[in-house]
Structures are given as structure tokens and as C-alpha cells.
Amino acid sequence: MPSGFDQATTEDSFPGGIRFTGKVLELLGKSGQIVLAPPSPAFQELAVVLRKAGHRVELAGFGVADDDASGSRRLGRDCLFVP
């Protein structure tokens, strides 16, 4: 199964969002599950849509509060990396 990190940048957020969503769907086709980070409102909305379509999606980030209602997981120090 594939693993790793991918980053897409753009000056215009709409094309960047389309490109990102396409990449998410491509990766889901290969592995069947994905982790989106950080758990922004846009990622939460995307996660809801993908879950309804039957995909396994998790949200994770370093700044997630213990009482976070979105179901996001807090990442620990062992998840620190330098790309």
C-alpha cells in the first residue's frame, strides 16, 4: 500500500482545492483509507462526503483539543517530521 506525503500548492485556492480532491480520490483508489491533516473545516466537510461514499477517512492534527467534537485525532511528538 502507498504511504507518504504529498503537497500541492497554488496561488488560487479553487484550482488547488480541485487538484487536492482529485489526489485524495486517487489515493483512496489505491489504499482505501486516508488521513487528512490538519482538521480544518474544509477537510471536515470533505471527510463527511467521502465517508458517505464508503471511504475510510481520518482527520488528525497537532492542535486538536481533548474534547474536540469532530472526531479528529491529536498527533503526538512521534509524528513530527521535516519534509
C-alpha positions in Angstrom: 0.0 0.0 0.0 1.2 3.5 -0.7 2.3 5.7 2.2 4.0 9.1 2.4 3.2 12.7 2.0 2.1 14.8 -1.0 1.9 18.5 -1.2 0.1 20.7 -3.8 0.4 24.5 -3.8 -1.3 27.2 -5.8 -1.9 30.9 -5.7 -5.6 30.4 -6.4 -7.4 28.3 -3.8 -10.2 27.0 -6.1 -7.9 25.1 -8.6 -5.8 24.0 -5.7 -8.9 22.5 -3.9 -9.9 20.7 -7.1 -6.4 19.3 -7.6 -6.2 18.3 -3.9 -9.6 16.5 -4.1 -8.5 14.6 -7.2 -5.4 13.5 -5.5 -7.4 12.3 -2.4 -9.6 10.2 -4.7 -6.6 8.8 -6.5 -5.0 7.8 -3.2 -8.3 6.3 -1.9 -8.4 4.2 -5.0 -5.0 2.7 -4.1 -5.3 2.3 -0.4 -9.0 2.6 0.6 -8.2 4.9 3.5 -6.6 8.4 4.0 -5.7 10.8 6.8 -6.3 14.5 6.2 -4.3 17.0 8.3 -4.8 19.5 9.8 -8.5 19.1 10.6 -9.8 22.3 9.0 -13.5 23.0 8.3 -12.9 22.3 4.6 -11.3 18.9 5.4 -14.1 18.1 7.8 -16.6 18.7 5.0 -14.6 16.6 2.6 -14.3 13.8 5.2 -18.1 13.7 5.6 -18.7 13.4 1.9 -16.0 10.7 1.4 -17.3 8.7 4.4 -20.9 8.8 3.0 -19.4 7.3 -0.2 -17.9 4.5 1.9 -14.3 5.6 2.3 -12.3 5.3 5.5 -11.2 8.9 6.3 -9.5 10.2 9.5 -8.7 13.8 10.5 -5.6 14.5 12.5 -3.5 17.4 13.7 -1.2 18.7 16.4 -3.6 21.3 17.8 -6.6 19.1 18.4 -8.2 19.6 21.8 -9.0 16.6 24.0 -12.7 17.5 23.8 -12.7 18.0 20.0 -16.2 17.1 18.7 -15.2 16.5 15.1 -13.6 13.1 16.0 -10.2 14.3 15.0 -7.1 12.6 16.4 -4.3 14.5 18.1 -0.9 13.8 16.7 1.9 13.3 19.2 5.6 14.1 19.1 6.3 10.8 17.3 4.6 12.2 14.3 6.9 15.2 13.9 8.8 15.2 10.6 10.7 17.6 8.4 9.8 17.2 4.7 
